[in-house]
């Protein structure tokens, strides 16, 4: 019986230690008596530092304050709160708190149950972004077609009038400005149509190094004019990636042009491509430009968000849409004043065929 009890206790301890929710228990003296692996991951606090310690010294006030609620005989269930752990680690949580009592009804411990909502929040934000993309896409397509036709007439007339005036005259300069602005509007419309267009992919096994080389060749002259040095770091052991080469080339060119625009006074553009885990290839585009403000990082892929005076805010939205259509991932890191780094993770192999298709 004793061995059976020990086995049961060991089993229970192993289960709660590896639960995917954070568990923090305190003894009757208020010291931490249990701190599982998920609690370590959520709080960023080592178990060895927490066990035996006073939770008031390392838990944020709003979380520690739940212990007072328990002392009043109440319980807490799925209360959502944002907790800031030391050093400045902010995590959205769903928190439950309860007392643990013995057979006599006496409290022997207090338990905090923490569920990290960070991934849930990211999925919610992604869903909102996709809904916005769908709504704006249809509208953009209709508006773009209605605008493009009269623009062609305006440009034709402006070009005609430009030729009717003497070189250097104000009238000729005005006509030239009209042509430039029409061209700019046409570029905006092209981005709108790219944004609205369904992302139908023509996937094929593609050499990522060749796509990178083509994109660098296209921006080479602009980079030289801006005194931007381009560095290439290409892994020799690359597998081919399963992508639409035209759409991926569009993404790479957009990201590299953005990098150049962030370095008007010169700098370094580093482009890397290497084999990564889970049969993927990672492409990294890094610049030494002005960087991205922290409050902008979460918005840069949103449609129409831009910090550029003449930007449409659609370039990165289109990039993310194309990358997502490939079942791939794009991630950005940046510190203001220290440039930005975009990382793209691409699949090497074609997705497995649907079982229903095999059966057919």
N, C-alpha and C positions, 0 to 999 in steps of 0.2 A: 504494500500500500504506500509505503514511504517513497519507494522508487517511482511508482506511478504518479504520485503527487509531484515529485521533482521533475519528471518528464513533462507533465502537463504544464508546470510552471515555466520550464525552459521553452516549451513550444509557444506558450502565450507571450513570453518575453520576446522571442524571435519575431513573432507576428507583428507586435506593436512597434518593435524597433524599425521594421522595414515598411510600415504603412506609408502610403504616399501623401499623408497629411502630417503636419507637424504636431507633436504631442509634447507638452511641457507640464510636468507635475511638480508640486511643492509639498513638502511634509508639514506636519502641524506646527513646526517652528518657522515655517515660511522659507525654508531653503529648497533649492531645486534638487529633486530626487530622481527625476527622469527627464531625458532630453534626447529624442530620437534623431535619426539621420535626416529626416525631412525637416525637422526644426532647425538643424544646422544649416541646411541649404536655404531655407526661407529667411532666416535671420542673419546668416553670415557669421554666426557665433559658434566657435568650436565647442563640442560637447564637453571636452575636458575642462574648459574654462567655465562652463555653465554649472556643471554638477557640483552641488554643495554650496553654490554661491547665492547671494541675495538677488532675486530677479529685478529688484528695483534699480540695481546698478547697471543693468544692461538692456532691460526691456523699455520701450517707449512708454510714456506716461499713460496714453490712452489704453494701451494693452495691460499694463500693470494695474491700472485702475479697476479692471474687471474683477480683481480679487476682492475689492471692497464690496462689489455687488454680491459676490458669493457669500461673504461674511454676513450679509443681511438676509441670507436664506433664499436669494433669488438665483435663477440660472440665466444663461445667455445662449441664444441659439441663432446661428448664422447671421451674426451682426457684421455688416460690411464696414470696413474702416481702412484708412491708409495709415500704415505704420512706418515710422522712420527709425531705422536701426543704426547703431554706430558701427562703422563710420559712414554716415549719410547714405544709408541704404534704404530707399523708399519702396515699399511693397504694398499693393492692394490686397487685402485679406478678407476672407469670410471667417469669423471667429465664433466659436462656441466655448462656453465655460461651465463647469459643473463641479460639485463637491463629490468626493468619493467617501462613502461611509462604511463602517464595519457592521457586523451583525447586530450590535447594540445601538446602531444609529449614530454613533459618534463619528465626526469627520476625521479621516486619517490622511486626506490629501485633497488638494485642489488641482483640477486638470484644465489646461487650455488646449483647445484643438484649433489648429491654424490651417486654413486651406488657401493656397496661393491663387489669386485671381488674375495674375499677370497675363497668363496665356489666354484666359477667357476674354480679358479686355482687348487683347490684340486681335482675337478672332472677331469680336464685336466691331472693332474699328475697321477691320478688313471687310466685313460684311457691309458696313455703312458705305465704305469706299466703293465697293462693287455696285451697290444700289445706285450711288451717285453717278458712277460711270455709265450704267445702263440708261438712266434717265437723261443725262446730258448728251449721251451719244446720239440718240435719235433726234433730239432737238438740233444738235450741231450739224448733222448731215443735211437736214432740210434748210437751215439758215445758210449754210455754206454754198449750196447749189444756187440759191436765190441771189446771193451776192456776187458770185463769180461771173455770171453772164454780163451784168452791166459793167463790171470792172474791166472786162476785155474791151468794151466800147470806149470807156474812159481812157484806157491806156493808148488805144489806137488814135484817138483824137489828140491826146497830149503829145504823142510822138509826131503826129502831123504838124501841130502848131510849133513844136520845138524846131522843126526844120524851116519854118517860115520867118523866124527872127534871126537877127544878126548874133554871131557868137559874142558872148559876154554881156548881152543885153539883159535887163531885168526880166523881160517877158520870156526869154529863152531859159533863164535860170528857174523861173516859176514853173515852166513846163517840165523841166528836168526834175524838179522836186515832186511834181504830180506823178511822174513816172516811177520815181523811187518809192513813193508812198503806196502806189498801186501794187508794186512788186512786194512791198512789205505785207500788205493786206492779203495778197495771194499766198504768201508763205504762211500766214496765220490760217487761211482757209485750208491749205494743204494739211496743216497740223490738225485742224478740226476734223477733216475727213479721215485722216489716219486714226484719230481717236475714236471716231464713230464706226469705223469699218470693223466688221466681225473679224476676229483673229483666226482666220483659217490658215493652217500651217501646211506647208509642203515639206515635211521632214525628210531628211536624208542624213546618212553618215557624213559628217563634215569635219575637215581639219580645222580646229580652232586657231592654230597658229597662222594659217593662211588668211583667215578673216581678220585677225589682228593686224597682220602685215598690210592688208589692203586698206584698212581704216587709217593706219599710221601714214600710209602713202598719201591718202587724200588730205590729211591735215598737215602734212609736212611743211608746205610752203607757209601756211598761216603760223605754224609754230616758229619757223625760222624768222618770220617778220616780227614776231613778238619776243624774240630772244628766249624762247622756251626750248630747253634741252629735252629730248625724248630718250628714255632708257627702256630697253626691252629685256625682259627676263623670261625666257621661254623654256620650259622643261622639255628635254629630249624624249621623255618616255610618255608622251601624251597619247591617249586613245582618241579616236574620233568621237565627236559628240552627236547626239541624235536631235538635230534642230532643223529649222527652216533657215538656210544660210542667208537669204535676203533679209529676213526680219531681224535675225541676230546682228547682221552687219549694220542695220539701221540703229539698233540699240548701242552698239559699240561706238559708232560715229557720233551719236548724240552725246554720250557720256564724255568722249574725248573733246568734243567741241565745248561742252560745258566747262571742262577742266581748263581749256585754253582761255575761256572768258573769265575764269576766276584768277588768271595770272596776267593781267594786262601789262604789267611791268616786267615780265619775264619770270622764269622759274624752271621747275623740273616736272615733267610728266613721266611717271614710271608705270609701265604696263607689264604685268606679270601673268603667266599662265602656267598652271602646274596641276599634276594629278592629285586628287584629293580622295578622301575615304568614301566608301559605299559606291564605288565605280562612278565617280563624278569628276568633273574638271572645274577648277576654280580660276576665274579670270579676275584680276585685281587692277583697277585703274586708280592711281593715286596722284594727286597734285600737291603743289606747295603754295597754293593760293590763299585767299583770305579766310577760307573755312566757312562753316555753317553754324549759325547761332543755335544754342541748345533748344530754344523754343520753336525753332523752324524744322528741326530734324524729323519730328513726327508728322510734319505736314508736306514735306517736299514732293511726295508722290501723289498728293491730292490734286485733282483737276483744278486748273486756274490759279493755283497758288504759285506765286513768283515773287522774287525780290529784285528782278531786273526791270529797269525802266521801260524797256520795249519787249519784255517777255510775255508770252501767252500763258505760261503756266501749264502747258500741255506736254512738253517734251518728256519730262520724267514720268508723267502719268502714262504716256504711250509706252515708254520703256518698261514700266512695271507690268502693264497689261500684256505685253508681248512675252516677257519673262515668265509671268504666271501661266500663260497659255502653254508654255513648254514644260509645265510641272517643275519649274526651276525656281530659284530663290535669288533675290537681290537684297543686299544689306549695305547700309552706309554708316560710316563712323567719321566724326569730325570734331575738331576743337577750333574755335574761332582763332584765327591768326596762324594756324598750323596746317592748313589744307584740309582736304577731304579724301576719303578712301571708299570706293564703291567695289563691292565684292559680288560676283555672280557665280552661282553654283549650278552647273549644267549636267544633265544625265548623259552617260556614255552610251547606254544601250537603249534600244527601242523598248517601249512599254510592252508588257506581256499581252498577247492577244486575249480578247474576251472569251470566256469559256463557251458562251452561247455561240460565238462565231465558229469555234472549233467543232462544236457539235453539229452545226449546220453543214 
